[in-house]
């Protein structure tokens, strides 16, 4: 449904206590007690909690095409999201996440470091991909706070991960290690304001206003609209209907805003059939008209879309296996799935992943097989999607097998 830069940052968080004033002290009168503002505050703070968590991951990926460049990215450079290198041990991402909660609010600071943090935060200005790079990656994955007006209504402000899609950036949260084309071609994150109303524990609605897709700032004066309808038809079955509509065009030379839109409808659902068996589905249909953040775009509306099916089963308490099949169609050339001639194309992907849990769940080892197959480009001497051992693009499919090593805390 991106749907980015690498150095060491430090974060110091301090909390200030609250002192009681003389007028707030507890009083007693004839066997009765009066509850003061300070006591209410003390009781609320007792319910507060500060949590620090995170993870780090690395991987080794063998590519059976043995590409000379040792890259899994293909001719267009978009075949993979994060597991980009082959034939070498590679660092993925390091996350440090801090969450502070009390009865009425929550604040989240989610910082990431490493190559995958760079790829996932490509919209941030201070990055190795920017001419303004100063040597320090700005890797703010999420930074937001939520205020609960009531038990049913809350609002969130800041930068938050996208609501669109089945998969997320966090490697421990996904069963498969490599990410889908649906993930790669949809949004990564948003900056803005959103409100959520829970009709019950089985249904809720979120609506928000955001800047341009995958950016801290906004490239124009238009704002995007996001929404998510959640409902649970039966126990253990969750359904999310997601939407975004935004004008992503840069202003023209006269400073006027062109007529343009970027629009995605997304369905994400999962059903935990038994304690050990889960089925999931992600389907998306997108359309675009006009420029997309300076990269150009079609004069009229052009579409793209895809579907991914997931099946995970726990064989023991410490081992599970999961399969993902995905079809992604970009024949109109709207998104990043392109062939060697720069034209739109489609891809079929099959992924089989094992999940080995060690050290009481802190260590995850994920062996993974993946096959990506693209239509052949016709014509004598035409280059294909993937590179061979001689550096020539003669392959229209790619098979990889590797291991991911994840530690979460």
C-alpha positions in Angstrom: 0.0 0.0 0.0 7.7 4.3 0.5 4.2 2.0 0.3 14.6 5.4 3.9 19.5 6.9 7.8 22.2 5.4 9.9 24.1 6.7 13.0 23.8 6.5 16.8 21.4 8.8 18.5 20.9 9.3 22.2 17.8 10.1 24.1 17.4 11.4 27.6 14.0 11.3 29.2 13.4 12.9 32.6 10.2 13.0 34.6 9.4 15.8 37.0 7.5 15.0 40.2 4.7 17.0 41.6 5.0 18.5 45.0 2.0 19.1 47.2 1.2 22.6 48.2 -0.1 23.4 51.7 -3.6 23.9 50.4 -3.6 20.5 48.8 -2.8 18.5 52.0 -5.3 15.9 53.2 -7.5 17.1 56.1 -9.7 15.2 58.6 -12.8 16.5 60.4 -14.7 14.5 62.9 -13.8 11.1 61.5 -14.3 12.0 57.8 -11.6 12.5 55.1 -11.6 15.0 52.3 -9.9 13.8 49.1 -7.7 16.6 47.7 -6.4 17.3 44.1 -3.0 16.1 45.1 -4.4 12.7 46.2 -6.2 12.3 42.9 -3.0 13.1 41.1 -1.1 10.6 43.3 -3.6 7.9 42.5 -3.5 8.6 38.8 0.3 8.5 38.8 0.2 5.1 40.5 -1.7 3.8 37.4 0.9 5.3 35.1 3.6 3.2 33.4 6.8 3.8 31.5 7.8 1.0 29.1 11.1 0.6 27.1 11.2 -2.0 24.4 12.8 -2.7 21.0 14.5 -5.1 18.8 17.5 -5.7 16.5 17.7 -7.9 13.4 20.2 -9.1 10.9 20.0 -11.6 8.1 21.9 -13.7 5.5 20.2 -14.2 2.2 21.4 -16.6 -0.6 20.2 -15.7 -4.1 20.2 -18.7 -6.5 20.7 -16.4 -9.5 24.1 -15.5 -7.9 23.8 -11.9 -9.1 27.2 -10.2 -9.7 26.0 -7.2 -7.7 24.9 -9.3 -4.8 21.6 -7.4 -4.9 18.0 -8.8 -4.6 16.5 -5.5 -5.9 16.2 -6.4 -9.7 16.5 -4.1 -12.6 14.0 -1.5 -11.4 15.4 -1.5 -7.9 12.1 -2.3 -6.3 11.9 -6.1 -6.0 12.5 -6.1 -2.2 11.8 -3.7 0.6 14.5 -4.4 3.3 16.3 -7.7 2.6 18.2 -6.1 -0.3 21.6 -7.8 -0.1 22.6 -11.4 -0.9 25.6 -13.5 -0.2 26.6 -11.6 2.9 25.5 -11.0 6.5 23.6 -7.8 6.7 22.2 -5.6 9.5 18.6 -4.8 9.3 17.2 -2.5 11.9 17.6 -1.5 15.5 14.6 -0.1 17.3 14.2 1.7 20.6 10.6 2.4 21.7 9.5 4.3 24.7 5.9 4.4 25.8 4.4 6.4 28.7 0.8 5.8 29.7 -1.7 6.9 32.3 -5.4 6.6 32.7 -6.2 9.4 30.2 -3.2 9.5 27.8 -0.3 7.8 26.0 2.9 9.1 24.5 5.1 7.0 22.1 8.6 7.8 20.9 9.7 5.1 18.5 13.3 5.6 17.1 15.0 3.3 14.6 18.6 3.0 13.4 20.4 1.1 10.6 19.8 0.5 6.9 16.2 -0.5 7.2 15.5 2.6 9.3 16.9 4.7 6.4 14.7 3.0 3.8 11.6 3.3 6.0 12.2 7.0 6.8 13.1 8.2 3.3 10.8 11.1 3.6 12.9 12.7 6.3 15.2 15.4 5.1 18.3 14.5 7.0 19.2 11.3 5.3 22.0 9.8 3.1 19.5 10.1 0.1 19.3 13.9 0.5 21.7 16.6 -0.7 21.3 18.1 2.8 22.7 15.1 4.5 24.9 16.1 7.5 26.1 12.7 8.6 23.2 12.0 11.1 20.2 10.0 10.1 16.9 11.3 11.4 15.1 8.0 12.1 11.9 8.9 13.8 9.6 6.0 13.1 6.8 7.2 15.3 6.4 10.1 17.7 2.9 10.8 18.8 0.6 11.1 21.8 -3.0 10.1 22.4 -5.6 11.7 24.7 -8.6 9.7 25.8 -11.6 12.1 26.1 -13.8 9.2 27.2 -13.6 5.4 27.3 -14.9 5.5 23.7 -13.3 8.6 22.1 -9.7 9.5 21.7 -7.5 11.7 19.5 -3.8 11.2 18.4 -1.4 13.8 17.1 2.1 13.5 15.7 3.8 11.0 13.3 2.4 7.5 13.3 2.7 4.3 11.3 0.2 3.9 8.5 -3.1 2.1 9.1 -3.0 0.6 5.6 -1.8 -3.0 5.0 -1.4 -6.3 6.7 2.3 -6.0 7.5 4.4 -3.5 9.5 8.0 -2.4 9.5 8.7 -4.2 12.8 10.3 -7.6 12.0 9.1 -9.4 15.2 5.5 -8.5 14.4 5.4 -10.1 11.0 5.5 -13.8 10.6 7.4 -13.6 7.3 10.7 -11.7 7.3 10.7 -10.3 3.8 7.9 -7.8 3.1 5.2 -7.9 0.5 4.9 -5.8 -2.7 1.7 -4.5 -1.2 3.7 -3.1 1.8 6.4 -1.7 -0.5 4.0 0.1 -2.7 1.7 1.6 -0.1 2.3 4.3 2.6 4.8 3.8 5.4 3.8 6.5 7.8 1.8 9.8 8.2 2.1 13.0 10.2 -1.1 14.6 11.3 -4.2 14.3 13.6 -6.6 11.4 13.9 -9.7 10.6 16.0 -11.0 7.2 17.0 -14.5 6.3 18.3 -15.1 2.8 19.6 -18.8 1.9 19.2 -18.0 -1.3 21.2 -15.1 -3.7 21.7 -16.1 -5.2 18.3 -16.3 -2.0 16.2 -14.6 1.3 15.9 -14.0 4.1 13.4 -10.9 6.2 12.8 -10.8 9.4 10.7 -7.8 11.7 10.3 -6.1 14.6 8.5 -2.5 14.2 7.4 0.4 15.8 5.5 1.7 14.2 2.3 2.5 10.5 2.3 5.7 9.4 4.0 7.0 12.8 4.9 7.4 14.9 8.0 6.6 18.1 6.1 4.1 18.7 3.3 5.0 19.4 -0.3 1.8 21.4 -0.9 -1.1 23.1 1.0 -3.5 20.2 0.4 -4.1 17.7 3.2 -4.9 14.0 3.0 -7.9 12.2 4.5 -7.4 8.8 6.1 -9.9 6.5 7.7 -10.3 3.0 9.1 -13.4 1.0 10.0 -12.7 -1.9 12.3 -15.2 -4.6 13.1 -15.1 -8.2 14.4 -18.0 -10.3 13.0 -17.2 -13.2 15.3 -14.7 -14.0 18.0 -11.1 -14.1 16.7 -12.0 -12.6 13.3 -10.8 -9.0 12.7 -11.6 -6.9 9.7 -10.1 -3.5 8.8 -11.4 -1.4 5.9 -8.8 1.3 5.2 -8.7 4.4 3.0 -6.5 7.3 2.1 -7.1 10.2 -0.4 -4.5 12.9 -0.9 -3.3 15.4 -3.5 0.4 14.6 -3.7 1.3 16.9 -6.6 4.0 19.6 -6.3 2.8 23.1 -7.0 3.5 24.2 -10.6 5.8 27.1 -11.6 3.1 29.6 -10.9 2.6 28.3 -7.4 -0.8 26.8 -8.2 -1.9 23.4 -7.1 -2.5 20.9 -10.0 -5.6 18.7 -10.1 -4.3 15.4 -8.8 -5.0 12.6 -6.4 -3.5 9.5 -4.8 -6.1 7.1 -3.5 -6.0 3.7 -1.9 -8.8 1.3 -0.7 -7.4 -1.5 1.5 -8.9 -4.5 3.1 -7.0 -6.3 5.9 -8.4 -9.3 7.7 -7.3 -12.2 9.8 -9.1 -15.1 11.4 -7.5 -17.1 14.3 -9.3 -20.4 13.4 -7.7 -22.3 16.3 -5.0 -21.5 18.9 -2.5 -22.8 16.4 -3.9 -21.9 13.0 -4.4 -18.4 11.5 -5.6 -17.3 8.1 -5.1 -13.7 6.8 -5.8 -11.6 3.7 -4.7 -8.2 2.4 -6.2 -6.7 -0.7 -5.6 -3.2 -2.1 -6.9 -1.1 -5.0 -5.2 2.2 -5.7 -5.5 4.9 -8.2 -3.5 8.0 -9.1 -3.9 11.1 -11.3 -1.3 13.7 -11.9 2.1 14.3 -10.2 3.2 12.3 -7.2 5.7 14.4 -5.1 7.6 15.6 -8.1 8.0 12.2 -9.7 5.4 12.8 -12.3 2.2 10.8 -13.0 -0.5 10.0 -15.5 -2.7 12.8 -17.0 -5.8 10.7 -16.3 -6.6 8.2 -13.5 -4.6 5.0 -13.6 -4.9 2.1 -11.3 -2.9 -0.6 -9.5 -3.7 -3.3 -7.0 -2.9 -6.7 -5.4 -3.9 -9.4 -3.1 -1.9 -11.4 -0.5 -3.0 -14.6 1.3 -1.4 -15.7 4.6 -1.5 -19.0 6.5 0.4 -19.6 9.7 0.5 -22.7 11.9 2.2 -23.3 15.2 3.6 -26.9 15.3 5.0 -26.6 18.8 5.4 -24.0 21.4 8.7 -22.9 19.9 8.2 -23.5 16.2 5.8 -22.5 13.5 5.6 -22.2 9.8 3.8 -19.8 7.5 3.1 -19.3 3.8 2.3 -16.1 1.9 1.1 -16.0 -1.7 0.9 -12.5 -3.4 -0.1 -11.2 -6.7 0.7 -7.5 -7.4 -0.4 -5.8 -10.6 1.2 -2.5 -11.8 0.6 -2.9 -15.5 -0.3 0.8 -15.7 3.1 1.8 -14.3 1.7 3.9 -11.4 3.8 2.4 -8.6 7.4 1.1 -8.4 7.0 -2.4 -9.9 8.5 -1.8 -13.3 10.3 -3.9 -15.9 13.7 -3.3 -17.6 12.1 -1.0 -20.1 10.6 1.2 -17.4 7.1 0.0 -18.1 4.5 -1.3 -15.7 4.5 -5.0 -15.0 3.1 -7.6 -12.5 4.6 -10.1 -10.1 3.7 -13.4 -8.5 5.5 -14.1 -5.2 5.5 -17.2 -2.9 7.1 -17.1 0.5 7.6 -19.9 3.0 8.9 -18.9 6.5 9.8 -20.8 9.6 9.6 -19.2 13.0 11.9 -20.6 15.7 11.5 -19.0 19.2 14.4 -19.2 21.7 15.3 -17.6 25.1 11.6 -17.4 26.3 10.6 -15.7 23.0 13.3 -13.0 23.0 15.2 -14.6 20.1 13.5 -15.4 16.8 15.3 -17.3 14.0 13.4 -17.2 10.7 14.5 -19.5 7.8 12.8 -18.2 4.6 12.3 -19.3 1.0 11.0 -16.8 -1.5 10.2 -17.0 -5.2 9.4 -13.9 -7.3 8.3 -14.3 -10.9 7.7 -11.5 -13.5 6.5 -11.8 -17.1 9.2 -12.0 -19.6 10.1 -8.9 -21.6 9.7 -9.8 -25.3 12.0 -8.9 -28.1 15.4 -10.0 -29.3 18.1 -9.3 -26.7 15.6 -7.7 -24.3 16.8 -7.4 -20.7 14.8 -9.2 -18.0 14.1 -8.3 -14.4 17.0 -10.0 -12.6 20.7 -10.3 -12.9 22.8 -13.4 -13.4 26.3 -14.3 -12.2 27.8 -12.4 -15.2 26.0 -9.2 -14.4 23.6 -9.5 -17.3 19.8 -9.2 -16.8 18.7 -12.6 -18.2 16.3 -13.8 -15.5 12.7 -13.1 -15.1 12.4 -14.8 -11.8 14.4 -14.8 -8.5 14.7 -17.4 -5.8 16.2 -16.7 -2.4 16.8 -18.7 0.8 18.1 -17.2 4.0 18.0 -16.8 7.7 16.9 -13.8 9.8 18.1 -13.4 13.3 16.0 -11.2 15.6 16.4 -10.2 19.3 13.4 -8.4 20.9 13.3 -6.9 24.4 
